[in-house]
Amino acid sequence: MVFYNKQNWQCFLDCVSDLLESEEVRSMRNIPHHPGVNCYEHSVFVSYVAFRLARRWGLDYRIAARGGLLHDLYLYDSRDHSNYEGNQCFAHPKAALKNAIALCGALSPKEENIIISHMWPLARRRPRYGEAYVVNLADKACATMEVMRIWRRLKLHSVVAA
C-alpha cells in the first residue's frame, strides 16, 4: 500500500476540508502532543491513516477520517493539570467529544464512538464500530511512530503539516 499519493490525499481532503479550515482544528497546532509533534499534526496523521485503512477494508472512510481528525480535539495544554480533572488519558476523550459536538453540531453514533473510545483498551469505553477500531488502531500506530520519531524520518510530517 502506497502511503501517500495526490489522488488519495485529495479524496481525504474532500472528506475533512471543512474541519481543517475551522479555527478550532487549526488551533490544535499550538497544543503540544507527543515529543516533537503538535496535536494538529497527530490528528491529521491519525485521520489520514484511518481514512486509508477504512477505504481498504470497505468501511465508511469519510466517518473514519472525520472521527480521526476530531479524536483529540480537547483544545488545552495537557501539561497544565488545571485544565482537566483526573488523568489526561481519561479526561481528554470527553473534552474532545464535547468540542466536536460544539464544532459540528450533531455527530453520528459512529463519530461519537470513535472519539470517546479512542483510548481503549486503556480507558473503558470500547469501540462499537469498525470505523472506531480503525481510528483506535491508527492512533496507536501513529503515536508509536511519533514517539519513536519514525514519522519524521519517513518525511510524513511534511505531508501532514501542509
LUMDREN-801581 format. One record per residue (C-alpha): residue number from 1; x, y, z. Coordinates in Angstrom, 2 decimals. Example, Ala and Ser with C-alpha at 12.3 -4.5 7.8 and 13.67 -1.06 7.14 Angstrom:
BEGIN
R	seq	X	Y	Z
R	1	12.30	-4.50	7.80;
R	2	13.67	-1.06	7.14;
END
This chain:
BEGIN
R	seq	X	Y	Z
R	1	0.00	0.00	0.00;
R	2	1.48	3.31	-1.06;
R	3	1.00	5.61	1.92;
R	4	0.71	8.91	0.13;
R	5	-0.23	9.98	-3.36;
R	6	-2.05	13.03	-4.65;
R	7	-5.23	11.15	-5.56;
R	8	-5.59	9.61	-2.08;
R	9	-4.72	12.93	-0.44;
R	10	-7.34	14.80	-2.49;
R	11	-10.03	12.25	-1.62;
R	12	-9.03	12.59	2.04;
R	13	-9.25	16.39	1.82;
R	14	-12.71	16.10	0.28;
R	15	-13.78	14.33	3.49;
R	16	-12.25	16.73	6.01;
R	17	-11.51	20.09	4.38;
R	18	-14.33	21.88	6.21;
R	19	-12.85	20.74	9.53;
R	20	-9.29	21.61	8.53;
R	21	-10.43	25.15	7.76;
R	22	-12.07	25.64	11.16;
R	23	-10.38	27.83	13.74;
R	24	-10.80	25.12	16.41;
R	25	-8.93	22.49	14.42;
R	26	-6.24	24.96	13.34;
R	27	-5.72	25.97	16.98;
R	28	-4.54	22.41	17.67;
R	29	-1.24	23.48	16.06;
R	30	-0.49	25.35	19.30;
R	31	-1.07	22.34	21.54;
R	32	1.93	20.07	22.22;
R	33	1.13	16.38	21.94;
R	34	3.83	13.75	21.52;
R	35	7.55	14.68	21.50;
R	36	8.14	16.97	18.54;
R	37	4.52	16.69	17.37;
R	38	1.64	19.03	17.96;
R	39	-1.97	17.94	18.34;
R	40	-2.88	19.07	14.82;
R	41	-0.09	17.05	13.17;
R	42	-1.00	13.98	15.22;
R	43	-4.71	14.28	14.45;
R	44	-4.21	14.76	10.70;
R	45	-1.79	11.81	10.66;
R	46	-4.29	9.58	12.52;
R	47	-7.11	10.79	10.32;
R	48	-5.26	10.03	7.08;
R	49	-4.11	6.58	8.23;
R	50	-7.65	5.75	9.40;
R	51	-9.04	7.03	6.09;
R	52	-6.68	4.77	4.11;
R	53	-7.35	1.71	6.27;
R	54	-11.11	2.19	6.25;
R	55	-11.11	2.60	2.48;
R	56	-9.02	-0.51	2.01;
R	57	-11.26	-2.54	4.36;
R	58	-14.58	-1.37	2.92;
R	59	-15.64	0.77	5.87;
R	60	-17.05	4.29	5.89;
R	61	-13.80	6.11	5.19;
R	62	-15.38	9.56	5.44;
R	63	-16.53	8.92	9.01;
R	64	-13.17	7.35	9.88;
R	65	-11.33	10.41	8.51;
R	66	-13.58	12.90	10.32;
R	67	-13.57	10.96	13.59;
R	68	-9.81	10.58	13.37;
R	69	-9.37	14.30	12.91;
R	70	-11.65	15.11	15.86;
R	71	-10.46	12.40	18.26;
R	72	-8.05	14.71	20.13;
R	73	-9.98	17.99	19.83;
R	74	-9.56	18.68	23.55;
R	75	-8.10	22.20	22.94;
R	76	-5.98	22.67	26.06;
R	77	-2.37	22.15	27.02;
R	78	-2.35	18.78	28.77;
R	79	0.83	19.70	30.64;
R	80	-1.22	22.23	32.64;
R	81	-3.12	19.97	35.03;
R	82	-5.54	22.75	35.97;
R	83	-7.18	22.29	32.55;
R	84	-8.78	18.95	33.42;
R	85	-9.75	16.75	36.35;
R	86	-8.15	13.38	36.95;
R	87	-5.95	11.64	34.42;
R	88	-5.50	13.24	30.97;
R	89	-5.76	9.82	29.38;
R	90	-9.36	9.51	30.58;
R	91	-10.35	13.19	30.55;
R	92	-9.41	14.20	27.01;
R	93	-11.83	11.98	25.03;
R	94	-14.76	13.56	26.89;
R	95	-13.43	17.07	26.23;
R	96	-12.80	16.20	22.57;
R	97	-16.34	14.87	22.17;
R	98	-17.82	17.99	23.75;
R	99	-15.72	20.23	21.48;
R	100	-16.53	18.16	18.38;
R	101	-20.26	18.50	19.06;
R	102	-19.84	22.24	19.58;
R	103	-17.94	22.49	16.28;
R	104	-20.04	20.18	14.11;
R	105	-23.43	20.04	15.77;
R	106	-24.89	16.56	15.99;
R	107	-22.43	13.76	15.29;
R	108	-23.30	10.30	14.05;
R	109	-23.18	7.48	16.60;
R	110	-20.05	6.18	14.81;
R	111	-18.29	9.54	15.09;
R	112	-19.19	9.83	18.78;
R	113	-17.93	6.31	19.45;
R	114	-14.70	6.97	17.56;
R	115	-13.91	9.98	19.74;
R	116	-14.99	8.63	23.13;
R	117	-13.42	5.17	22.68;
R	118	-10.10	6.01	21.03;
R	119	-8.13	5.33	24.23;
R	120	-9.41	1.76	24.56;
R	121	-8.17	-0.61	26.00;
R	122	-6.55	1.81	28.44;
R	123	-9.88	3.53	29.01;
R	124	-13.11	1.62	29.50;
R	125	-15.13	2.93	26.56;
R	126	-14.94	0.24	23.90;
R	127	-15.15	0.78	20.15;
R	128	-18.52	-0.45	18.81;
R	129	-17.98	0.05	15.08;
R	130	-15.33	-0.98	12.58;
R	131	-14.52	2.68	11.97;
R	132	-13.86	3.21	15.68;
R	133	-11.49	0.23	15.74;
R	134	-9.70	1.61	12.68;
R	135	-9.18	5.02	14.33;
R	136	-8.09	3.29	17.54;
R	137	-5.53	1.26	15.59;
R	138	-4.37	4.29	13.60;
R	139	-3.99	6.32	16.81;
R	140	-1.79	3.68	18.42;
R	141	0.32	3.19	15.28;
R	142	0.76	6.92	14.65;
R	143	1.58	7.64	18.30;
R	144	4.21	4.90	18.23;
R	145	5.78	6.32	15.05;
R	146	5.72	9.82	16.54;
R	147	7.27	8.86	19.86;
R	148	9.97	6.84	18.08;
R	149	10.40	9.76	15.63;
R	150	9.91	7.38	12.69;
R	151	7.36	9.62	11.01;
R	152	9.88	12.45	10.65;
R	153	12.45	10.10	9.10;
R	154	9.83	8.97	6.60;
R	155	9.12	12.65	5.84;
R	156	5.46	12.14	6.64;
R	157	5.40	15.29	8.73;
R	158	5.83	17.44	5.62;
R	159	2.66	15.97	4.13;
R	160	0.61	16.24	7.32;
R	161	1.77	19.73	8.29;
R	162	0.92	21.20	4.87;
END
